[in-house]
Amino acid sequence: MENKELKEIFGEDRQVQPTKRKVGVKIIALITAASIVLLAFAFSAGLVIGRNTGINKDMPLMVEAYKLIKKYYYKDISWKEFEEIGAAAFAGSLDMFSGMVSVDGGNSSSGSFGLYMESGVYNEHIISFISPQNPTSSATASYRYDESMQLDGAFDGKITRVKIEEGDKIFAVGLSNDELTKVDGANVQLLRQLLGSYPQESEVIFVIKKYAGNGRYYDGYYGINLFRSELDPFEREKQAYYYSYTDEVGIIKLLEFSNEGDVDFVACLNQFNADGKKKLILDLRNNGGGNLTSLQYIAHYLCKNPGNAKLPLMKLVSNAGNGNMHSEIIYSDSQYYSGDILPDAYPLSNRISGFEVIVLANSSSASASEALIGALQYYNGMQIVGTKTFGKGVAQRVFQLSNGALLYVTNGTYYIPTSNENGELVWDVCIHENGFTPVIDADPQKNNYIAERITPYADDACTLRAMRLLGY
């Protein structure tokens, strides 16, 4: 009887007439069947909608590529992993300033080894500055490797002395030659994690590619053993350095525009004032920029400003969302991030009579560095020494994604202050893809101050040229 009722419920025996007692069971069965039909219809409709509006139609190549990678790649890869890789590649394809990174962009220190690198969203560990107080500045190579990373047994580092210099690229790091990890092309976060994982007292091998100039590198690699500096491992490297050059001239090298850079810059500025200097050489070479607030803060102390008022620095035209363009004037500001003025900080131009500034720049001076140059040209009549700047007149917004990565999106352009024929302030010059051209002598023989590498200031051709412009 039990089997018969099952047949009646599922309709396998259509000759059977159900009794009244079975009517309720059949109604339940009909409702269940109807629900299944509705669910099937909804699911089918969802598939149709998905095929018409989802990834299969919007990005068929992505789906096609994933299917082939899933089938033929030598490792298994999940859709989530593929999605993250695809998102990073897509963001990076927009322009050279957009992309996804694990940490913030801009220049970054490599811990307490005294090395600073151009990295950010470009994922290149190119050395942009070496701390003068750090033993790294005098370290020499102990190993040489050929292009296949095989050790050159004939290399003698005591005879052939190879040092780390600006422009060199970090290729790999490790605790021994048998444990080297390639970091070339990897996100800066990987290098930080590797260096942070090494024991505090360890000797680390930095494998570098030597820079040959004009964007080229010499064949082979060199390994240099470096120890952490005597700094506490949790103490950061400075982002600005002060040099007393002559009785009247001081030099401040600013590595990046950041909250740390602000603190170090003001410390340098206070020492500049305490030494009674009257002329400043501001070295922005290899300074790729940073955040807008830092630009506002530092500009307040450099732009001639007798009234100590907020000065218009740049006009920013950006996409506020969905193509709605927003225009905003960015002003200099003496207020620090917390809203408080830093201790002992004061406007430079208000304290020094006849204050002059000259900027040293090169092709890696970009973004906030160029915005500051534009403001100093307008307010101070400042001159530039070095090589043509990068020409980055666009700005990015940063968004944190659900996977913790940061998404950089170019969303606007900025304009520098200039004067029209009536002497009025206008905003019609964008330096994007143009940059700033330094002072050029009429006699080409005198243009020997143009140099790719940054040398000690006593021998630096750019510094010597700046001194001549300052009247020395």
C-alpha positions as CSV (number, residue, x, y, z in Angstrom):
1,M,0.0,0.0,0.0
2,E,2.9,2.3,0.8
3,N,4.4,1.8,-2.6
4,K,1.0,2.4,-4.3
5,E,0.6,5.7,-2.5
6,L,4.0,6.8,-3.7
7,K,3.0,6.0,-7.2
8,E,-0.2,8.0,-6.8
9,I,1.7,11.0,-5.5
10,F,4.2,11.0,-8.3
11,G,1.5,10.1,-10.9
12,E,3.2,7.0,-12.2
13,D,-0.1,5.0,-12.3
14,R,-2.8,7.3,-13.8
15,Q,-5.5,4.6,-13.5
16,V,-5.5,4.8,-9.7
17,Q,-8.2,6.9,-8.2
18,P,-7.1,8.6,-4.9
19,T,-9.3,8.4,-1.9
20,K,-10.5,11.4,0.1
21,R,-7.8,10.7,2.7
22,K,-5.2,11.1,0.0
23,V,-6.5,14.4,-1.4
24,G,-4.5,16.5,1.2
25,V,-1.3,14.6,0.3
26,K,-1.9,15.2,-3.4
27,I,-2.5,18.9,-2.8
28,I,0.8,19.1,-1.0
29,A,2.4,17.2,-3.9
30,L,1.0,19.6,-6.4
31,I,2.2,22.6,-4.4
32,T,5.6,21.0,-4.1
33,A,5.7,20.3,-7.8
34,A,4.6,23.9,-8.6
35,S,7.3,25.2,-6.4
36,I,9.9,23.2,-8.1
37,V,8.7,24.4,-11.5
38,L,8.8,28.0,-10.3
39,L,12.2,27.6,-8.9
40,A,13.4,26.0,-12.1
41,F,11.9,28.9,-14.1
42,A,13.5,31.4,-11.8
43,F,16.9,29.7,-12.1
44,S,16.6,29.5,-15.9
45,A,15.6,33.2,-16.0
46,G,18.6,34.0,-13.9
47,L,20.9,32.2,-16.3
48,V,19.4,34.0,-19.2
49,I,19.7,37.4,-17.5
50,G,23.2,36.5,-16.4
51,R,24.2,35.5,-19.9
52,N,22.8,38.7,-21.2
53,T,24.0,41.2,-18.6
54,G,26.8,39.4,-16.7
55,I,30.4,38.7,-17.2
56,N,29.8,36.2,-20.0
57,K,28.6,39.0,-22.2
58,D,30.4,42.0,-20.7
59,M,33.8,40.3,-20.6
60,P,33.7,37.2,-22.7
61,L,37.5,37.2,-23.2
62,M,37.9,37.1,-19.4
63,V,35.7,34.1,-19.2
64,E,37.4,32.4,-22.2
65,A,40.9,33.1,-20.7
66,Y,39.9,31.8,-17.3
67,K,38.5,28.6,-18.8
68,L,41.8,28.0,-20.7
69,I,44.0,28.9,-17.7
70,K,41.9,26.7,-15.5
71,K,42.3,23.8,-17.9
72,Y,45.9,24.2,-19.0
73,Y,47.8,26.2,-16.4
74,Y,50.3,24.1,-14.5
75,K,48.8,25.2,-11.2
76,D,45.2,25.3,-10.1
77,I,43.9,28.8,-9.9
78,S,40.5,29.8,-8.3
79,W,38.2,32.4,-9.8
80,K,38.9,34.7,-6.8
81,E,42.7,34.6,-7.6
82,F,42.0,35.2,-11.3
83,E,39.7,38.0,-10.4
84,E,42.3,39.8,-8.3
85,I,45.0,39.3,-11.0
86,G,42.5,40.6,-13.7
87,A,41.5,43.6,-11.6
88,A,45.1,44.6,-11.0
89,A,45.9,44.2,-14.7
90,F,42.8,46.1,-15.8
91,A,43.6,49.0,-13.4
92,G,47.2,49.1,-14.5
93,S,46.2,49.3,-18.2
94,L,44.5,52.6,-17.8
95,D,47.7,54.7,-17.6
96,M,51.1,54.5,-15.9
97,F,49.7,56.2,-12.7
98,S,46.7,53.9,-12.2
99,G,46.9,50.5,-10.6
100,M,46.5,48.3,-7.6
101,V,49.1,47.9,-4.8
102,S,49.2,46.3,-1.4
103,V,50.4,49.4,0.3
104,D,50.6,53.1,-0.4
105,G,52.4,54.5,-3.4
106,G,55.2,56.9,-3.7
107,N,58.8,56.6,-2.6
108,S,59.5,54.3,0.3
109,S,62.3,53.3,2.6
110,S,63.7,49.8,2.7
111,G,63.8,49.7,6.5
112,S,66.9,50.8,8.3
113,F,69.4,50.0,5.5
114,G,69.6,53.6,4.3
115,L,68.2,53.0,0.8
116,Y,65.3,54.8,-0.7
117,M,63.6,53.7,-3.9
118,E,61.3,54.8,-6.6
119,S,58.5,52.2,-6.4
120,G,54.9,53.0,-5.7
121,V,52.5,51.7,-8.4
122,Y,55.4,51.1,-10.8
123,N,56.7,48.1,-8.8
124,E,60.4,49.0,-9.6
125,H,63.0,49.1,-6.8
126,I,65.2,51.8,-8.3
127,I,67.5,53.4,-5.8
128,S,66.8,57.1,-5.7
129,F,68.8,58.1,-2.6
130,I,71.3,56.7,-0.1
131,S,71.3,58.1,3.4
132,P,74.6,59.8,3.9
133,Q,74.8,58.8,7.6
134,N,74.4,55.1,6.8
135,P,77.3,52.6,6.2
136,T,75.5,51.6,3.0
137,S,76.8,54.7,1.3
138,S,80.3,53.2,1.4
139,A,79.5,49.5,1.0
140,T,81.0,47.6,-1.9
141,A,80.0,44.4,-3.8
142,S,81.3,41.0,-2.6
143,Y,79.8,39.0,-5.5
144,R,79.2,39.2,-9.2
145,Y,76.6,37.1,-11.1
146,D,76.1,36.7,-14.8
147,E,72.8,37.2,-16.6
148,S,71.6,33.7,-15.6
149,M,72.4,34.5,-11.9
150,Q,75.4,32.2,-11.7
151,L,78.2,33.3,-9.4
152,D,81.3,34.7,-11.1
153,G,84.2,32.9,-9.2
154,A,86.8,35.2,-10.7
155,F,85.3,38.4,-9.2
156,D,87.3,39.9,-6.4
157,G,85.5,42.7,-4.6
158,K,88.7,44.0,-3.0
159,I,90.2,44.6,-6.5
160,T,87.1,45.7,-8.4
161,R,85.2,48.0,-6.0
162,V,81.5,48.4,-7.0
163,K,79.3,50.6,-4.9
164,I,75.5,51.1,-4.8
165,E,74.6,54.4,-6.5
166,E,71.4,56.3,-7.4
167,G,69.8,54.7,-10.5
168,D,70.8,51.2,-9.6
169,K,68.0,48.6,-9.4
170,I,67.5,46.1,-6.7
171,F,67.0,42.7,-8.3
172,A,66.9,40.3,-5.4
173,V,67.6,40.0,-1.6
174,G,68.5,37.2,0.6
175,L,70.4,35.9,3.6
176,S,72.8,33.8,1.5
177,N,73.5,33.1,-2.2
178,D,71.4,30.0,-1.9
179,E,68.4,31.8,-0.5
180,L,67.9,34.8,-2.9
181,T,64.4,36.0,-3.6
182,K,63.7,38.0,-6.8
183,V,61.9,41.3,-6.1
184,D,62.4,43.0,-9.5
185,G,58.9,43.8,-10.8
186,A,57.3,42.7,-7.5
187,N,55.2,45.0,-5.3
188,V,57.2,47.0,-2.8
189,Q,55.2,45.2,0.0
190,L,57.1,42.0,-0.8
191,L,60.5,43.7,-0.3
192,R,59.3,45.1,3.0
193,Q,58.0,41.8,4.2
194,L,61.2,40.0,3.3
195,L,63.4,42.5,5.0
196,G,61.1,42.6,8.0
197,S,61.3,38.8,8.3
198,Y,65.0,38.7,8.5
199,P,66.6,38.5,12.0
200,Q,67.5,42.0,13.4
201,E,71.3,41.4,13.5
202,S,71.4,39.6,10.1
203,E,73.6,40.5,7.1
204,V,71.4,40.8,4.0
205,I,72.6,40.4,0.4
206,F,71.2,43.0,-1.9
207,V,71.6,42.0,-5.6
208,I,71.6,45.0,-7.8
209,K,71.7,45.8,-11.5
210,K,74.1,48.6,-12.2
211,Y,72.7,51.7,-14.0
212,A,74.5,52.6,-17.3
213,G,72.6,55.8,-18.0
214,N,69.9,56.7,-20.5
215,G,67.6,54.0,-19.1
216,R,70.1,51.2,-19.7
217,Y,71.7,48.7,-17.3
218,Y,75.1,46.9,-17.5
219,D,75.1,43.1,-18.0
220,G,75.4,41.0,-14.9
221,Y,74.5,41.6,-11.3
222,Y,76.4,42.5,-8.1
223,G,75.8,41.3,-4.6
224,I,76.4,43.7,-1.7
225,N,76.3,42.6,2.0
226,L,74.4,45.2,4.1
227,F,73.7,45.3,7.8
228,R,70.9,47.2,9.4
229,S,71.9,50.6,10.5
230,E,72.5,51.4,14.1
231,L,69.0,52.9,14.2
232,D,66.4,51.1,16.2
233,P,64.7,48.7,13.7
234,F,61.4,50.5,14.3
235,E,62.8,53.9,13.8
236,R,62.1,55.3,10.4
237,E,64.5,56.7,7.9
238,K,64.3,60.5,7.5
239,Q,62.5,62.0,4.5
240,A,64.4,65.3,4.5
241,Y,68.1,66.1,5.0
242,Y,69.8,69.4,5.7
243,Y,73.3,70.4,4.6
244,S,75.2,73.6,5.6
245,Y,76.9,74.4,2.3
246,T,78.4,77.9,2.9
247,D,78.0,80.6,5.4
248,E,74.9,81.9,3.5
249,V,73.7,78.9,1.6
250,G,72.0,75.8,2.9
251,I,70.6,72.8,1.1
252,I,67.5,70.8,2.0
253,K,66.9,67.5,0.2
254,L,63.2,66.5,0.3
255,L,62.6,62.8,-0.6
256,E,58.8,62.8,-0.6
257,F,55.7,64.7,0.3
258,S,54.2,62.9,3.3
259,N,53.5,63.5,7.0
260,E,56.9,62.1,7.9
261,G,58.4,64.4,5.2
262,D,56.7,67.4,6.8
263,V,58.2,66.7,10.2
264,D,61.7,66.2,8.8
265,F,61.4,69.2,6.5
266,V,60.5,71.6,9.3
267,A,63.4,70.2,11.4
268,C,65.7,71.0,8.5
269,L,64.1,74.4,8.0
270,N,64.5,75.3,11.7
271,Q,68.2,74.4,11.5
272,F,68.5,76.4,8.3
273,N,67.2,79.4,10.2
274,A,69.2,78.8,13.3
275,D,72.4,78.8,11.1
276,G,71.4,82.2,9.7
277,K,71.3,81.1,6.1
278,K,69.8,83.5,3.5
279,K,69.7,81.3,0.4
280,L,68.2,77.9,0.0
281,I,68.9,75.2,-2.6
282,L,65.9,72.8,-2.5
283,D,66.8,69.4,-3.9
284,L,63.7,67.7,-5.4
285,R,65.6,65.3,-7.7
286,N,64.0,61.8,-7.6
287,N,61.1,63.2,-5.6
288,G,58.1,61.6,-7.2
289,G,55.6,63.5,-5.2
290,G,53.2,62.4,-2.5
291,N,50.1,63.7,-0.8
292,L,48.3,67.0,-1.4
293,T,48.2,68.0,2.2
294,S,51.9,67.8,2.5
295,L,52.3,70.0,-0.6
296,Q,50.1,72.6,1.0
297,Y,52.0,72.5,4.2
298,I,55.5,72.7,2.7
299,A,54.5,75.4,0.2
300,H,53.4,77.7,3.1
301,Y,57.0,77.8,4.3
302,L,58.6,78.4,0.9
303,C,56.4,80.7,-1.1
304,K,57.1,84.4,-0.5
305,N,54.1,85.5,1.5
306,P,54.6,88.8,3.5
307,G,51.0,88.7,4.7
308,N,51.3,85.1,5.9
309,A,48.0,84.3,4.2
310,K,46.8,81.2,2.4
311,L,48.1,81.3,-1.2
312,P,46.4,79.6,-4.2
313,L,48.8,76.9,-5.3
314,M,47.0,75.0,-8.0
315,K,43.6,74.5,-9.6
316,L,42.5,70.9,-9.5
317,V,39.8,69.7,-12.0
318,S,38.7,66.2,-11.1
319,N,35.9,63.7,-11.7
320,A,33.7,63.6,-8.6
321,G,31.9,60.5,-10.0
322,N,30.1,59.5,-13.2
323,G,31.8,62.2,-15.2
324,N,30.7,65.1,-12.9
325,M,33.8,67.3,-13.1
326,H,34.6,69.4,-10.0
327,S,36.9,72.4,-10.0
328,E,38.8,73.4,-6.8
329,I,41.5,75.8,-5.9
330,I,44.1,74.3,-3.6
331,Y,45.7,76.8,-1.1
332,S,48.9,76.7,1.0
333,D,48.2,75.9,4.6
334,S,50.3,76.1,7.8
335,Q,48.1,73.7,9.6
336,Y,49.5,70.2,10.1
337,Y,47.5,67.0,9.7
338,S,46.3,67.0,13.3
339,G,45.2,70.7,12.9
340,D,48.0,71.9,15.0
341,I,51.1,73.9,13.9
342,L,54.3,71.9,14.4
343,P,56.4,73.1,17.3
344,D,58.9,75.9,16.5
345,A,57.7,76.1,12.9
346,Y,57.4,79.5,11.2
347,P,57.2,80.9,7.6
348,L,60.7,81.1,6.2
349,S,60.1,84.1,4.0
350,N,58.9,86.2,7.0
351,R,62.1,85.6,9.0
352,I,64.9,86.0,6.4
353,S,65.5,89.2,4.6
354,G,66.2,88.8,0.9
355,F,65.4,85.1,0.9
356,E,66.2,83.2,-2.3
357,V,65.5,79.7,-3.4
358,I,66.7,77.6,-6.3
359,V,65.3,74.1,-7.0
360,L,67.3,71.1,-8.3
361,A,65.2,68.8,-10.4
362,N,65.5,65.9,-12.8
363,S,63.3,63.6,-14.9
364,S,62.1,61.8,-11.7
365,S,60.9,65.0,-10.1
366,A,57.1,64.7,-10.5
367,S,53.6,65.4,-9.3
368,A,53.7,67.3,-6.0
369,S,57.3,68.3,-6.7
370,E,56.2,69.9,-10.0
371,A,53.2,71.6,-8.4
372,L,55.6,73.1,-5.8
373,I,57.9,74.2,-8.6
374,G,55.0,75.9,-10.4
375,A,54.0,77.8,-7.2
376,L,57.6,78.9,-6.5
377,Q,58.1,80.1,-10.0
378,Y,54.9,82.3,-9.6
379,Y,55.5,83.6,-6.1
380,N,59.3,83.6,-5.9
381,G,60.5,83.9,-9.5
382,M,62.4,80.7,-8.7
383,Q,64.8,79.1,-11.2
384,I,65.3,75.4,-11.8
385,V,68.7,73.6,-12.3
386,G,69.1,70.1,-13.6
387,T,67.1,68.3,-16.3
388,K,63.5,68.6,-17.5
389,T,61.0,67.3,-15.0
390,F,58.8,64.3,-15.5
391,G,55.6,66.2,-16.5
392,K,52.9,64.7,-14.3
393,G,50.0,67.1,-14.3
394,V,47.3,64.6,-13.3
395,A,46.1,63.5,-9.9
396,Q,44.9,60.2,-8.5
397,R,42.3,59.1,-6.0
398,V,42.9,56.1,-3.8
399,F,40.3,53.5,-2.8
400,Q,40.6,50.5,-0.5
401,L,39.1,47.4,-2.1
402,S,37.4,44.5,-0.3
403,N,40.6,42.4,-0.5
404,G,42.6,45.1,1.3
405,A,44.5,46.3,-1.8
406,L,44.6,50.0,-2.7
407,L,43.2,51.1,-6.1
408,Y,44.8,54.2,-7.7
409,V,42.7,55.9,-10.3
410,T,43.7,58.9,-12.3
411,N,40.7,61.2,-12.0
412,G,41.8,64.7,-12.7
413,T,44.3,67.3,-14.0
414,Y,45.8,70.2,-12.2
415,Y,46.8,73.7,-13.4
416,I,49.7,75.9,-12.1
417,P,49.3,79.6,-11.4
418,T,50.5,82.0,-14.1
419,S,49.9,85.7,-15.1
420,N,48.2,87.0,-18.1
421,E,49.1,90.1,-20.0
422,N,47.4,92.3,-17.4
423,G,49.3,90.6,-14.5
424,E,46.3,88.8,-13.3
425,L,46.4,85.3,-11.9
426,V,45.1,82.7,-14.4
427,W,44.8,78.9,-14.4
428,D,45.4,77.9,-18.0
429,V,48.7,75.9,-17.9
430,C,48.8,72.2,-17.2
431,I,52.3,70.7,-17.3
432,H,51.2,67.2,-18.0
433,E,53.5,65.5,-20.5
434,N,55.5,68.8,-20.7
435,G,57.2,69.3,-17.3
436,F,59.4,72.2,-16.4
437,T,62.6,73.1,-18.4
438,P,65.6,74.2,-16.3
439,V,67.8,77.2,-16.9
440,I,69.8,76.7,-20.1
441,D,72.9,78.7,-20.9
442,A,73.3,80.2,-24.4
443,D,76.7,78.6,-24.5
444,P,76.2,74.8,-24.7
445,Q,79.7,74.3,-23.2
446,K,78.4,75.7,-19.9
447,N,75.6,73.1,-19.6
448,N,77.8,70.6,-17.9
449,Y,75.7,70.8,-14.8
450,I,73.2,68.4,-16.3
451,A,74.0,65.0,-14.7
452,E,72.0,61.8,-14.3
453,R,73.5,60.7,-11.1
454,I,73.4,62.6,-7.8
455,T,76.9,63.0,-6.4
456,P,78.0,64.5,-3.1
457,Y,77.1,68.2,-3.1
458,A,80.7,69.4,-3.0
459,D,81.2,67.7,-6.4
460,D,77.7,68.0,-7.7
461,A,77.5,69.9,-11.0
462,C,73.9,70.9,-10.4
463,T,74.8,72.4,-7.0
464,L,77.7,74.3,-8.5
465,R,75.5,75.7,-11.2
466,A,72.9,76.8,-8.6
467,M,75.6,78.5,-6.7
468,R,76.5,80.5,-9.8
469,L,72.9,81.6,-10.2
470,L,72.9,82.7,-6.6
471,G,75.9,84.9,-7.3
472,Y,78.8,82.8,-6.1
